[in-house]
Amino acid sequence: MIIYSAMPLELIFQNDHQEAYEHTEVQLNGVTMLVQPCGVNEARIVRLISPNPYDYMNPNYAPGQKIYFRPQFE
């Protein structure tokens, strides 16, 4: 992708850098995923990280779905 602009790249891509720090990697039912926290006990799935192709076919793990969880301390 080529962008021709007089604006500095920091202004064009400023939202991309902020969102990268808000994502957290969690494991739910053995499936690792990247989520964006939406509230205290909920998050929105951004990306799956799984070698199992059946996990990608599961509509419960589709990007954009909300998951609810309770924090566990180890």
PLY file of the C-alpha trace (Angstrom):
ply
format ascii 1.0
element vertex 74
property float x
property float y
property float z
element edge 73
property int vertex1
property int vertex2
end_header
0.00 0.00 0.00
1.31 3.44 -0.95
0.01 6.58 0.70
0.65 9.93 -0.93
-0.01 12.57 1.70
1.44 15.80 3.04
0.42 14.74 6.55
3.01 13.05 8.77
2.67 9.29 9.05
2.29 9.60 12.84
-1.03 11.37 12.32
-2.27 8.92 9.70
-1.47 5.79 11.69
-1.95 7.13 15.22
-5.02 4.96 15.97
-3.28 1.78 14.82
-0.57 2.14 17.45
-2.99 2.87 20.27
-5.15 -0.19 19.57
-2.16 -2.52 19.52
-1.52 -1.89 23.21
-5.13 -2.50 24.23
-5.23 -6.10 23.01
-4.68 -8.97 25.43
-3.99 -12.62 24.71
-6.30 -14.99 26.61
-7.10 -18.69 26.53
-10.74 -19.81 26.60
-11.63 -23.52 26.52
-8.16 -24.32 25.20
-8.38 -21.77 22.36
-5.90 -18.89 22.40
-7.26 -15.60 21.14
-6.47 -11.92 21.02
-9.18 -9.82 22.69
-9.90 -6.16 23.28
-11.31 -5.45 26.75
-14.76 -3.79 26.64
-15.64 -3.80 30.31
-14.70 -5.31 33.64
-15.60 -8.93 32.78
-16.12 -8.80 29.03
-14.00 -8.53 25.92
-14.43 -8.56 22.14
-12.56 -11.17 20.09
-10.12 -9.57 17.67
-8.22 -12.61 16.36
-7.89 -16.34 16.94
-4.48 -17.92 17.43
-5.07 -21.64 17.00
-3.59 -24.43 14.89
-6.95 -26.25 14.93
-9.06 -25.37 11.85
-12.29 -26.35 13.62
-11.82 -23.45 16.06
-12.14 -21.02 13.15
-15.43 -22.64 12.10
-16.97 -22.19 15.55
-19.27 -19.12 15.45
-18.71 -18.55 19.19
-15.07 -17.68 18.48
-15.68 -15.43 15.46
-13.98 -12.01 15.52
-16.37 -9.41 16.86
-18.09 -11.79 19.30
-18.13 -10.79 22.95
-16.85 -13.17 25.59
-17.48 -12.98 29.32
-14.94 -14.22 31.84
-13.84 -14.12 35.44
-10.21 -13.27 36.15
-8.19 -16.10 37.72
-5.09 -15.53 39.76
-2.30 -18.07 39.73
0 1
1 2
2 3
3 4
4 5
5 6
6 7
7 8
8 9
9 10
10 11
11 12
12 13
13 14
14 15
15 16
16 17
17 18
18 19
19 20
20 21
21 22
22 23
23 24
24 25
25 26
26 27
27 28
28 29
29 30
30 31
31 32
32 33
33 34
34 35
35 36
36 37
37 38
38 39
39 40
40 41
41 42
42 43
43 44
44 45
45 46
46 47
47 48
48 49
49 50
50 51
51 52
52 53
53 54
54 55
55 56
56 57
57 58
58 59
59 60
60 61
61 62
62 63
63 64
64 65
65 66
66 67
67 68
68 69
69 70
70 71
71 72
72 73
